[in-house]
């Protein structure tokens, strides 16, 4: 059976990629130091450099987080509930009016 793949944390990947970007050590040295294949280090470095501009495109603007998405979903859910309650009240109100007219 083959060896199990290593799963590295995001922090570890960032640490290795930043070390590669600094170029204070060669990729071969980083590879032996962190026990990661050199092609993996190149991939993480490329990913870091390609994604770096995304860090600065939202500077000064509020970020949309999951809390915004959740609140929008919750609002739509509440709108649906309120519409159902309104329809129910309209039906009950019309039947109550007819009972009230017939009872007098």
BALO-556495 format. One record per atom (N, C-alpha, C, O): residue number from 1; residue in one letter; atom name; x, y, z. Coordinates in nm, 2 decimals, decimal comma. Example, Ala and Ser with C-alpha at 12.3 -4.5 7.8 and 13.67 -1.06 7.14 Angstrom:
residues 2
mardren | torke | numar | east | north | up
1 | A | N | 1,32 | -0,57 | 0,78
1 | A | CA | 1,23 | -0,45 | 0,78
1 | A | C | 1,32 | -0,33 | 0,78
1 | A | O | 1,42 | -0,33 | 0,85
2 | S | N | 1,28 | -0,22 | 0,71
2 | S | CA | 1,37 | -0,11 | 0,71
2 | S | C | 1,29 | 0,00 | 0,79
2 | S | O | 1,34 | 0,11 | 0,80
This chain:
residues 104
mardren | torke | numar | east | north | up
1 | X | N | 0,08 | -0,12 | 0,00
1 | X | CA | 0,00 | 0,00 | 0,00
1 | X | C | 0,09 | 0,12 | 0,00
1 | X | O | 0,19 | 0,12 | 0,06
2 | X | N | 0,05 | 0,23 | -0,07
2 | X | CA | 0,12 | 0,35 | -0,08
2 | X | C | 0,12 | 0,43 | 0,04
2 | X | O | 0,04 | 0,41 | 0,13
3 | X | N | 0,21 | 0,53 | 0,05
3 | X | CA | 0,22 | 0,62 | 0,17
3 | X | C | 0,10 | 0,71 | 0,16
3 | X | O | 0,05 | 0,75 | 0,06
4 | X | N | 0,05 | 0,75 | 0,28
4 | X | CA | -0,06 | 0,84 | 0,29
4 | X | C | -0,02 | 0,98 | 0,26
4 | X | O | 0,09 | 1,02 | 0,30
5 | X | N | -0,10 | 1,06 | 0,19
5 | X | CA | -0,06 | 1,19 | 0,16
5 | X | C | -0,06 | 1,28 | 0,28
5 | X | O | -0,14 | 1,27 | 0,37
6 | X | N | 0,04 | 1,37 | 0,28
6 | X | CA | 0,04 | 1,47 | 0,39
6 | X | C | -0,06 | 1,58 | 0,36
6 | X | O | -0,07 | 1,62 | 0,25
7 | X | N | -0,12 | 1,63 | 0,46
7 | X | CA | -0,21 | 1,74 | 0,45
7 | X | C | -0,15 | 1,85 | 0,53
7 | X | O | -0,14 | 1,84 | 0,66
8 | X | N | -0,12 | 1,96 | 0,47
8 | X | CA | -0,05 | 2,07 | 0,53
8 | X | C | -0,16 | 2,18 | 0,56
8 | X | O | -0,25 | 2,20 | 0,49
9 | X | N | -0,14 | 2,25 | 0,67
9 | X | CA | -0,23 | 2,36 | 0,71
9 | X | C | -0,21 | 2,48 | 0,62
9 | X | O | -0,10 | 2,49 | 0,56
10 | X | N | -0,30 | 2,56 | 0,62
10 | X | CA | -0,29 | 2,69 | 0,54
10 | X | C | -0,18 | 2,77 | 0,59
10 | X | O | -0,11 | 2,83 | 0,51
11 | X | N | -0,16 | 2,78 | 0,72
11 | X | CA | -0,05 | 2,86 | 0,78
11 | X | C | 0,08 | 2,81 | 0,74
11 | X | O | 0,17 | 2,89 | 0,71
12 | X | N | 0,10 | 2,67 | 0,73
12 | X | CA | 0,22 | 2,62 | 0,69
12 | X | C | 0,25 | 2,65 | 0,55
12 | X | O | 0,36 | 2,69 | 0,51
13 | X | N | 0,15 | 2,63 | 0,46
13 | X | CA | 0,17 | 2,66 | 0,32
13 | X | C | 0,21 | 2,81 | 0,30
13 | X | O | 0,30 | 2,84 | 0,22
14 | X | N | 0,14 | 2,90 | 0,37
14 | X | CA | 0,17 | 3,04 | 0,36
14 | X | C | 0,32 | 3,07 | 0,41
14 | X | O | 0,39 | 3,15 | 0,35
15 | X | N | 0,36 | 3,01 | 0,52
15 | X | CA | 0,49 | 3,02 | 0,57
15 | X | C | 0,60 | 2,98 | 0,47
15 | X | O | 0,69 | 3,05 | 0,44
16 | X | N | 0,58 | 2,87 | 0,41
16 | X | CA | 0,67 | 2,81 | 0,31
16 | X | C | 0,67 | 2,90 | 0,18
16 | X | O | 0,78 | 2,93 | 0,13
17 | X | N | 0,55 | 2,94 | 0,14
17 | X | CA | 0,54 | 3,03 | 0,02
17 | X | C | 0,61 | 3,16 | 0,04
17 | X | O | 0,68 | 3,21 | -0,05
18 | X | N | 0,59 | 3,22 | 0,15
18 | X | CA | 0,65 | 3,35 | 0,18
18 | X | C | 0,81 | 3,33 | 0,19
18 | X | O | 0,88 | 3,42 | 0,14
19 | X | N | 0,85 | 3,22 | 0,25
19 | X | CA | 1,00 | 3,20 | 0,25
19 | X | C | 1,05 | 3,18 | 0,11
19 | X | O | 1,16 | 3,23 | 0,08
20 | X | N | 0,97 | 3,12 | 0,02
20 | X | CA | 1,01 | 3,11 | -0,12
20 | X | C | 1,02 | 3,24 | -0,19
20 | X | O | 1,10 | 3,27 | -0,28
21 | X | N | 0,92 | 3,33 | -0,16
21 | X | CA | 0,92 | 3,46 | -0,23
21 | X | C | 1,03 | 3,55 | -0,18
21 | X | O | 1,09 | 3,62 | -0,26
22 | X | N | 1,07 | 3,53 | -0,06
22 | X | CA | 1,19 | 3,61 | 0,00
22 | X | C | 1,32 | 3,58 | -0,07
22 | X | O | 1,41 | 3,66 | -0,08
23 | X | N | 1,33 | 3,45 | -0,12
23 | X | CA | 1,45 | 3,40 | -0,19
23 | X | C | 1,58 | 3,42 | -0,11
23 | X | O | 1,68 | 3,44 | -0,17
24 | X | N | 1,57 | 3,40 | 0,02
24 | X | CA | 1,69 | 3,40 | 0,10
24 | X | C | 1,75 | 3,27 | 0,10
24 | X | O | 1,87 | 3,25 | 0,13
25 | X | N | 1,67 | 3,16 | 0,07
25 | X | CA | 1,72 | 3,03 | 0,05
25 | X | C | 1,67 | 2,98 | -0,08
25 | X | O | 1,57 | 3,02 | -0,13
26 | X | N | 1,74 | 2,88 | -0,13
26 | X | CA | 1,70 | 2,82 | -0,26
26 | X | C | 1,58 | 2,73 | -0,23
26 | X | O | 1,55 | 2,69 | -0,12
27 | X | N | 1,51 | 2,70 | -0,33
27 | X | CA | 1,39 | 2,61 | -0,32
27 | X | C | 1,44 | 2,47 | -0,27
27 | X | O | 1,36 | 2,41 | -0,20
28 | X | N | 1,55 | 2,43 | -0,31
28 | X | CA | 1,61 | 2,30 | -0,27
28 | X | C | 1,63 | 2,30 | -0,12
28 | X | O | 1,60 | 2,20 | -0,05
29 | X | N | 1,68 | 2,41 | -0,07
29 | X | CA | 1,71 | 2,42 | 0,08
29 | X | C | 1,57 | 2,43 | 0,15
29 | X | O | 1,56 | 2,36 | 0,26
30 | X | N | 1,48 | 2,50 | 0,10
30 | X | CA | 1,34 | 2,51 | 0,16
30 | X | C | 1,28 | 2,37 | 0,16
30 | X | O | 1,21 | 2,33 | 0,26
31 | X | N | 1,30 | 2,30 | 0,05
31 | X | CA | 1,24 | 2,17 | 0,04
31 | X | C | 1,29 | 2,07 | 0,14
31 | X | O | 1,21 | 2,00 | 0,20
32 | X | N | 1,42 | 2,07 | 0,17
32 | X | CA | 1,47 | 1,98 | 0,27
32 | X | C | 1,44 | 2,03 | 0,41
32 | X | O | 1,42 | 1,95 | 0,50
33 | X | N | 1,44 | 2,16 | 0,43
33 | X | CA | 1,41 | 2,22 | 0,56
33 | X | C | 1,26 | 2,19 | 0,60
33 | X | O | 1,24 | 2,15 | 0,72
34 | X | N | 1,17 | 2,20 | 0,51
34 | X | CA | 1,03 | 2,18 | 0,55
34 | X | C | 0,97 | 2,04 | 0,51
34 | X | O | 0,86 | 2,01 | 0,53
35 | X | N | 1,06 | 1,96 | 0,45
35 | X | CA | 1,02 | 1,83 | 0,40
35 | X | C | 0,90 | 1,83 | 0,30
35 | X | O | 0,80 | 1,76 | 0,32
36 | X | N | 0,91 | 1,92 | 0,21
36 | X | CA | 0,81 | 1,94 | 0,10
36 | X | C | 0,88 | 1,93 | -0,03
36 | X | O | 0,99 | 1,98 | -0,05
37 | X | N | 0,82 | 1,87 | -0,13
37 | X | CA | 0,88 | 1,86 | -0,26
37 | X | C | 0,89 | 2,00 | -0,32
37 | X | O | 0,81 | 2,09 | -0,30
38 | X | N | 0,99 | 2,02 | -0,40
38 | X | CA | 1,02 | 2,15 | -0,46
38 | X | C | 0,91 | 2,20 | -0,55
38 | X | O | 0,88 | 2,32 | -0,56
39 | X | N | 0,85 | 2,11 | -0,63
39 | X | CA | 0,74 | 2,15 | -0,72
39 | X | C | 0,62 | 2,20 | -0,64
39 | X | O | 0,55 | 2,29 | -0,68
40 | X | N | 0,60 | 2,14 | -0,52
40 | X | CA | 0,49 | 2,19 | -0,43
40 | X | C | 0,52 | 2,33 | -0,38
40 | X | O | 0,43 | 2,41 | -0,38
41 | X | N | 0,65 | 2,36 | -0,35
41 | X | CA | 0,69 | 2,49 | -0,31
41 | X | C | 0,66 | 2,59 | -0,42
41 | X | O | 0,61 | 2,70 | -0,40
42 | X | N | 0,70 | 2,55 | -0,54
42 | X | CA | 0,68 | 2,64 | -0,66
42 | X | C | 0,53 | 2,67 | -0,68
42 | X | O | 0,49 | 2,78 | -0,71
43 | X | N | 0,45 | 2,57 | -0,66
43 | X | CA | 0,30 | 2,58 | -0,68
43 | X | C | 0,25 | 2,68 | -0,57
43 | X | O | 0,17 | 2,76 | -0,60
44 | X | N | 0,29 | 2,66 | -0,44
44 | X | CA | 0,24 | 2,75 | -0,34
44 | X | C | 0,29 | 2,89 | -0,36
44 | X | O | 0,21 | 2,98 | -0,33
45 | X | N | 0,41 | 2,91 | -0,41
45 | X | CA | 0,46 | 3,04 | -0,43
45 | X | C | 0,38 | 3,11 | -0,54
45 | X | O | 0,34 | 3,22 | -0,53
46 | X | N | 0,35 | 3,03 | -0,65
46 | X | CA | 0,28 | 3,09 | -0,76
46 | X | C | 0,14 | 3,12 | -0,71
46 | X | O | 0,08 | 3,23 | -0,75
47 | X | N | 0,08 | 3,04 | -0,63
47 | X | CA | -0,06 | 3,06 | -0,58
47 | X | C | -0,06 | 3,19 | -0,49
47 | X | O | -0,15 | 3,27 | -0,50
48 | X | N | 0,04 | 3,21 | -0,41
48 | X | CA | 0,06 | 3,33 | -0,33
48 | X | C | 0,07 | 3,45 | -0,42
48 | X | O | 0,00 | 3,55 | -0,39
49 | X | N | 0,15 | 3,45 | -0,52
49 | X | CA | 0,17 | 3,57 | -0,60
49 | X | C | 0,05 | 3,60 | -0,68
49 | X | O | 0,02 | 3,72 | -0,70
50 | X | N | -0,02 | 3,50 | -0,73
50 | X | CA | -0,14 | 3,52 | -0,81
50 | X | C | -0,25 | 3,58 | -0,73
50 | X | O | -0,34 | 3,66 | -0,78
51 | X | N | -0,26 | 3,53 | -0,60
51 | X | CA | -0,37 | 3,58 | -0,52
51 | X | C | -0,34 | 3,70 | -0,44
51 | X | O | -0,43 | 3,75 | -0,37
52 | X | N | -0,22 | 3,75 | -0,45
52 | X | CA | -0,18 | 3,87 | -0,37
52 | X | C | -0,26 | 3,99 | -0,41
52 | X | O | -0,30 | 4,07 | -0,32
53 | X | N | -0,30 | 4,01 | -0,53
53 | X | CA | -0,37 | 4,13 | -0,57
53 | X | C | -0,51 | 4,13 | -0,51
53 | X | O | -0,57 | 4,24 | -0,50
54 | X | N | -0,56 | 4,01 | -0,49
54 | X | CA | -0,70 | 4,00 | -0,43
54 | X | C | -0,70 | 4,06 | -0,29
54 | X | O | -0,81 | 4,10 | -0,24
55 | X | N | -0,59 | 4,06 | -0,22
55 | X | CA | -0,58 | 4,12 | -0,09
55 | X | C | -0,60 | 4,27 | -0,09
55 | X | O | -0,65 | 4,33 | 0,01
56 | X | N | -0,57 | 4,34 | -0,20
56 | X | CA | -0,57 | 4,48 | -0,20
56 | X | C | -0,69 | 4,54 | -0,28
56 | X | O | -0,71 | 4,66 | -0,28
57 | X | N | -0,77 | 4,46 | -0,35
57 | X | CA | -0,87 | 4,51 | -0,43
57 | X | C | -0,99 | 4,55 | -0,35
57 | X | O | -1,08 | 4,63 | -0,40
58 | X | N | -1,00 | 4,51 | -0,22
58 | X | CA | -1,11 | 4,55 | -0,14
58 | X | C | -1,07 | 4,65 | -0,03
58 | X | O | -1,15 | 4,67 | 0,07
59 | X | N | -0,96 | 4,71 | -0,04
59 | X | CA | -0,91 | 4,80 | 0,07
59 | X | C | -1,00 | 4,92 | 0,07
59 | X | O | -1,03 | 4,99 | -0,04
60 | X | N | -1,05 | 4,96 | 0,18
60 | X | CA | -1,14 | 5,08 | 0,20
60 | X | C | -1,28 | 5,05 | 0,18
60 | X | O | -1,37 | 5,13 | 0,21
61 | X | N | -1,31 | 4,93 | 0,13
61 | X | CA | -1,45 | 4,89 | 0,11
61 | X | C | -1,49 | 4,79 | 0,21
61 | X | O | -1,41 | 4,70 | 0,25
62 | X | N | -1,61 | 4,79 | 0,26
62 | X | CA | -1,65 | 4,69 | 0,35
62 | X | C | -1,65 | 4,55 | 0,29
62 | X | O | -1,70 | 4,54 | 0,17
63 | X | N | -1,61 | 4,45 | 0,36
63 | X | CA | -1,61 | 4,32 | 0,30
63 | X | C | -1,74 | 4,25 | 0,33
63 | X | O | -1,80 | 4,26 | 0,43
64 | X | N | -1,78 | 4,17 | 0,23
64 | X | CA | -1,90 | 4,09 | 0,24
64 | X | C | -1,86 | 3,96 | 0,31
64 | X | O | -1,78 | 3,89 | 0,25
65 | X | N | -1,91 | 3,93 | 0,42
65 | X | CA | -1,88 | 3,81 | 0,48
65 | X | C | -2,00 | 3,71 | 0,48
65 | X | O | -2,11 | 3,74 | 0,43
66 | X | N | -1,98 | 3,60 | 0,55
66 | X | CA | -2,09 | 3,51 | 0,56
66 | X | C | -2,21 | 3,56 | 0,64
66 | X | O | -2,32 | 3,53 | 0,61
67 | X | N | -2,18 | 3,65 | 0,73
67 | X | CA | -2,29 | 3,71 | 0,81
67 | X | C | -2,38 | 3,79 | 0,72
67 | X | O | -2,50 | 3,79 | 0,75
68 | X | N | -2,33 | 3,86 | 0,62
68 | X | CA | -2,42 | 3,93 | 0,53
68 | X | C | -2,51 | 3,83 | 0,45
68 | X | O | -2,63 | 3,85 | 0,43
69 | X | N | -2,45 | 3,73 | 0,40
69 | X | CA | -2,52 | 3,63 | 0,32
69 | X | C | -2,63 | 3,56 | 0,41
69 | X | O | -2,74 | 3,54 | 0,36
70 | X | N | -2,59 | 3,53 | 0,53
70 | X | CA | -2,69 | 3,46 | 0,62
70 | X | C | -2,80 | 3,56 | 0,65
70 | X | O | -2,92 | 3,51 | 0,65
71 | X | N | -2,77 | 3,68 | 0,68
71 | X | CA | -2,88 | 3,77 | 0,71
71 | X | C | -2,97 | 3,80 | 0,59
71 | X | O | -3,09 | 3,81 | 0,61
72 | X | N | -2,92 | 3,80 | 0,47
72 | X | CA | -3,01 | 3,81 | 0,35
72 | X | C | -3,10 | 3,69 | 0,34
72 | X | O | -3,22 | 3,70 | 0,32
73 | X | N | -3,04 | 3,57 | 0,36
73 | X | CA | -3,12 | 3,45 | 0,36
73 | X | C | -3,23 | 3,45 | 0,47
73 | X | O | -3,34 | 3,41 | 0,44
74 | X | N | -3,19 | 3,49 | 0,59
74 | X | CA | -3,29 | 3,50 | 0,69
74 | X | C | -3,40 | 3,60 | 0,66
74 | X | O | -3,51 | 3,57 | 0,70
75 | X | N | -3,37 | 3,71 | 0,60
75 | X | CA | -3,47 | 3,81 | 0,56
75 | X | C | -3,56 | 3,75 | 0,46
75 | X | O | -3,69 | 3,77 | 0,47
76 | X | N | -3,51 | 3,68 | 0,36
76 | X | CA | -3,60 | 3,62 | 0,26
76 | X | C | -3,69 | 3,51 | 0,33
76 | X | O | -3,81 | 3,50 | 0,29
77 | X | N | -3,64 | 3,44 | 0,42
77 | X | CA | -3,72 | 3,34 | 0,49
77 | X | C | -3,83 | 3,41 | 0,57
77 | X | O | -3,94 | 3,36 | 0,58
78 | X | N | -3,79 | 3,52 | 0,64
78 | X | CA | -3,89 | 3,59 | 0,72
78 | X | C | -4,00 | 3,65 | 0,62
78 | X | O | -4,12 | 3,65 | 0,66
79 | X | N | -3,96 | 3,70 | 0,51
79 | X | CA | -4,06 | 3,76 | 0,41
79 | X | C | -4,16 | 3,65 | 0,37
79 | X | O | -4,28 | 3,67 | 0,37
80 | X | N | -4,11 | 3,53 | 0,35
80 | X | CA | -4,19 | 3,41 | 0,31
80 | X | C | -4,29 | 3,38 | 0,42
80 | X | O | -4,41 | 3,36 | 0,40
81 | X | N | -4,24 | 3,38 | 0,54
81 | X | CA | -4,33 | 3,35 | 0,66
81 | X | C | -4,44 | 3,45 | 0,67
81 | X | O | -4,55 | 3,42 | 0,69
82 | X | N | -4,40 | 3,58 | 0,66
82 | X | CA | -4,49 | 3,69 | 0,67
82 | X | C | -4,60 | 3,69 | 0,56
82 | X | O | -4,72 | 3,72 | 0,59
83 | X | N | -4,56 | 3,65 | 0,44
83 | X | CA | -4,66 | 3,64 | 0,33
83 | X | C | -4,76 | 3,53 | 0,36
83 | X | O | -4,88 | 3,55 | 0,34
84 | X | N | -4,71 | 3,42 | 0,42
84 | X | CA | -4,80 | 3,31 | 0,45
84 | X | C | -4,90 | 3,35 | 0,56
84 | X | O | -5,01 | 3,31 | 0,55
85 | X | N | -4,84 | 3,42 | 0,66
85 | X | CA | -4,93 | 3,46 | 0,77
85 | X | C | -5,03 | 3,56 | 0,72
85 | X | O | -5,15 | 3,56 | 0,77
86 | X | N | -5,00 | 3,65 | 0,63
86 | X | CA | -5,09 | 3,75 | 0,58
86 | X | C | -5,20 | 3,68 | 0,50
86 | X | O | -5,32 | 3,71 | 0,52
87 | X | N | -5,17 | 3,58 | 0,42
87 | X | CA | -5,27 | 3,51 | 0,34
87 | X | C | -5,36 | 3,43 | 0,44
87 | X | O | -5,48 | 3,43 | 0,42
88 | X | N | -5,31 | 3,37 | 0,54
88 | X | CA | -5,39 | 3,30 | 0,64
88 | X | C | -5,48 | 3,40 | 0,71
88 | X | O | -5,60 | 3,37 | 0,73
89 | X | N | -5,43 | 3,52 | 0,75
89 | X | CA | -5,52 | 3,62 | 0,81
89 | X | C | -5,62 | 3,67 | 0,72
89 | X | O | -5,74 | 3,69 | 0,77
90 | X | N | -5,59 | 3,69 | 0,59
90 | X | CA | -5,69 | 3,73 | 0,50
90 | X | C | -5,80 | 3,63 | 0,49
90 | X | O | -5,92 | 3,67 | 0,48
91 | X | N | -5,77 | 3,50 | 0,48
91 | X | CA | -5,87 | 3,40 | 0,47
91 | X | C | -5,95 | 3,39 | 0,60
91 | X | O | -6,08 | 3,38 | 0,59
92 | X | N | -5,89 | 3,40 | 0,71
92 | X | CA | -5,96 | 3,40 | 0,84
92 | X | C | -6,05 | 3,52 | 0,86
92 | X | O | -6,16 | 3,51 | 0,91
93 | X | N | -6,00 | 3,63 | 0,81
93 | X | CA | -6,07 | 3,76 | 0,82
93 | X | C | -6,19 | 3,76 | 0,73
93 | X | O | -6,30 | 3,80 | 0,78
94 | X | N | -6,18 | 3,70 | 0,61
94 | X | CA | -6,30 | 3,70 | 0,52
94 | X | C | -6,40 | 3,60 | 0,58
94 | X | O | -6,52 | 3,62 | 0,56
95 | X | N | -6,36 | 3,49 | 0,63
95 | X | CA | -6,46 | 3,39 | 0,69
95 | X | C | -6,52 | 3,45 | 0,82
95 | X | O | -6,64 | 3,42 | 0,85
96 | X | N | -6,45 | 3,53 | 0,90
96 | X | CA | -6,50 | 3,58 | 1,02
96 | X | C | -6,60 | 3,69 | 0,98
96 | X | O | -6,70 | 3,71 | 1,05
97 | X | N | -6,58 | 3,77 | 0,88
97 | X | CA | -6,67 | 3,87 | 0,83
97 | X | C | -6,81 | 3,81 | 0,79
97 | X | O | -6,91 | 3,86 | 0,82
98 | X | N | -6,79 | 3,70 | 0,72
98 | X | CA | -6,92 | 3,63 | 0,67
98 | X | C | -6,99 | 3,57 | 0,79
98 | X | O | -7,12 | 3,57 | 0,79
99 | X | N | -6,92 | 3,52 | 0,89
99 | X | CA | -6,99 | 3,47 | 1,01
99 | X | C | -7,05 | 3,58 | 1,08
99 | X | O | -7,16 | 3,57 | 1,14
100 | X | N | -6,98 | 3,69 | 1,09
100 | X | CA | -7,03 | 3,81 | 1,17
100 | X | C | -7,16 | 3,87 | 1,10
100 | X | O | -7,25 | 3,91 | 1,17
101 | X | N | -7,16 | 3,87 | 0,97
101 | X | CA | -7,28 | 3,92 | 0,90
101 | X | C | -7,40 | 3,83 | 0,92
101 | X | O | -7,51 | 3,87 | 0,94
102 | X | N | -7,37 | 3,70 | 0,91
102 | X | CA | -7,48 | 3,60 | 0,92
102 | X | C | -7,53 | 3,59 | 1,06
102 | X | O | -7,65 | 3,56 | 1,09
103 | X | N | -7,44 | 3,62 | 1,16
103 | X | CA | -7,48 | 3,61 | 1,30
103 | X | C | -7,57 | 3,73 | 1,35
103 | X | O | -7,64 | 3,71 | 1,45
104 | X | N | -7,56 | 3,84 | 1,28
104 | X | CA | -7,64 | 3,96 | 1,33
104 | X | C | -7,77 | 3,96 | 1,28
104 | X | O | -7,85 | 4,05 | 1,31
